[in-house]
């Protein structure tokens, strides 16, 4: 993203039917859910699917699971290749043109896979202090070839969610993968608006095809 430009995003919300066999299967295998969601984003000019981020959410009262989806192109949910019992409601979506100001404070939520790369492999951070340090480094861009996300963490709550298992196919071969899931919730302060716009569009951390990396922001309630 070039200096002085803004990014156009699209936000969608899908309410899933927990009794659907496909939904139950994809909740346990989030990479398959990612493959399903990509049907709504056909290739653009032969360049392949655009960046699509998603996060599954369920409320604490045991409500219906929902999927938040963020994309760089408008979705075509009518192209979703699912059974008639997959969704409980018609998908909702809207364009989103994020505008940030220096020193602006925002509430954030991020499901992430905090890792460090050693010897060509990713290793999860399991201690809360290391997970917070990982997020702080992502925010300010510390580390080799790191891109700053343009914000400073003012407060954060760390909710460990355990290991997310999945299977990814590569050149016809299936690979079993495991990601340690952490939900970060808190308040951040914008330091560089354009960097934050880019981080919002691209996602934060690894494992994006497994439901990680979507940064959700909202105004701090007065």
Residue pairs with C-beta under 8 A, 6 or more apart in sequence:
1 7
1 194
1 197
1 198
1 201
3 194
4 194
5 194
6 97
6 98
6 99
6 197
7 72
7 97
7 98
7 197
7 198
7 200
7 201
8 72
8 95
8 96
8 97
9 70
9 71
9 72
9 95
9 96
9 97
9 98
9 200
9 201
10 70
10 71
10 72
10 73
10 74
10 75
10 93
10 94
10 95
10 96
11 68
11 69
11 70
11 93
11 94
11 96
12 67
12 68
12 69
12 70
12 71
12 75
12 77
12 91
12 92
12 93
13 66
13 67
13 68
13 69
13 91
13 92
13 93
14 66
14 67
14 69
14 77
14 87
14 91
15 64
15 65
15 66
15 87
15 88
15 89
16 23
16 27
16 64
16 65
16 66
16 67
16 86
16 87
16 88
17 23
17 64
17 85
17 86
17 87
17 88
18 24
18 27
18 64
18 65
19 85
20 83
20 85
20 86
22 36
22 82
22 83
22 86
23 65
23 86
25 32
26 32
26 33
26 36
27 33
27 56
27 65
28 165
29 165
29 166
29 167
30 56
30 164
30 166
30 209
30 210
30 211
31 166
31 167
31 168
31 177
31 209
31 210
32 166
32 167
33 54
33 56
33 67
33 211
34 52
34 54
34 209
34 210
34 211
36 80
36 81
36 82
37 52
37 54
37 67
37 69
37 80
38 49
38 52
39 79
39 80
39 81
40 75
40 76
40 77
40 79
40 80
41 49
41 50
41 52
41 71
41 73
41 75
41 76
42 49
42 76
42 79
43 49
44 50
44 73
50 71
50 72
50 73
51 71
51 72
51 201
51 202
51 203
51 208
52 69
52 70
52 71
53 69
53 70
53 71
53 203
53 208
53 213
53 214
54 67
54 68
54 69
54 70
54 211
54 214
55 67
55 68
55 111
55 211
55 212
55 214
55 216
56 65
56 66
56 67
56 211
57 65
57 66
57 67
57 68
58 64
58 65
58 66
64 88
68 214
68 216
69 75
69 93
70 96
70 214
72 201
74 93
74 95
75 91
75 93
77 90
77 91
77 93
80 86
80 91
98 196
98 197
98 200
98 217
99 193
100 106
100 150
100 190
100 193
100 196
100 197
101 190
101 193
102 190
102 191
102 192
102 193
103 189
103 190
104 189
104 190
105 154
105 187
105 188
105 189
105 190
105 220
106 187
106 188
106 189
106 190
106 217
106 218
106 219
106 220
107 185
107 186
107 187
107 217
107 218
107 219
107 220
107 221
108 184
108 185
108 186
108 187
108 188
108 215
108 216
108 217
108 218
109 183
109 184
109 185
109 215
109 216
110 135
110 183
110 184
110 185
110 204
110 213
110 214
110 215
110 216
111 161
111 181
111 182
111 183
111 184
111 211
111 212
111 213
111 214
112 134
112 135
112 181
112 182
112 183
112 184
112 204
112 205
112 212
112 213
113 124
113 179
113 180
113 181
113 182
113 205
113 206
113 207
113 210
113 212
113 213
114 124
114 125
114 130
114 131
114 134
114 135
114 180
114 182
114 205
115 122
115 123
115 124
115 125
115 134
115 180
115 205
115 206
116 122
116 123
116 125
116 134
117 123
122 206
124 179
124 180
125 131
125 133
125 134
125 180
126 180
128 158
128 160
131 158
131 182
131 184
132 153
132 156
132 158
135 153
135 156
135 184
136 142
136 153
137 143
137 146
138 146
138 149
138 204
138 205
139 148
139 149
139 150
139 151
139 152
139 153
139 188
140 148
140 149
140 152
140 191
141 147
141 148
141 149
141 195
147 195
147 198
147 199
148 192
148 195
149 195
149 196
149 198
149 199
149 204
149 215
150 190
150 191
150 192
150 193
150 194
150 195
150 196
150 197
150 198
150 199
151 188
151 189
151 190
151 191
151 192
151 195
151 196
151 199
152 188
152 189
152 191
153 186
153 187
153 188
154 186
154 187
154 188
154 189
155 186
155 187
156 184
156 185
156 186
156 187
157 184
157 185
157 186
158 182
158 183
158 184
159 182
159 183
159 184
159 185
160 180
160 181
160 182
161 181
161 182
161 183
162 180
162 181
163 178
163 179
163 180
163 181
164 178
164 179
164 180
164 181
164 207
164 210
164 211
165 176
165 177
165 178
166 176
166 177
166 178
166 179
166 210
167 174
167 175
167 176
167 177
168 174
168 175
168 177
168 209
169 175
177 210
179 206
179 207
179 210
179 212
181 212
187 220
188 217
190 196
199 215
200 215
200 217
203 212
203 213
203 214
203 215
204 213
204 215
205 212
205 213
206 212
206 213
207 213
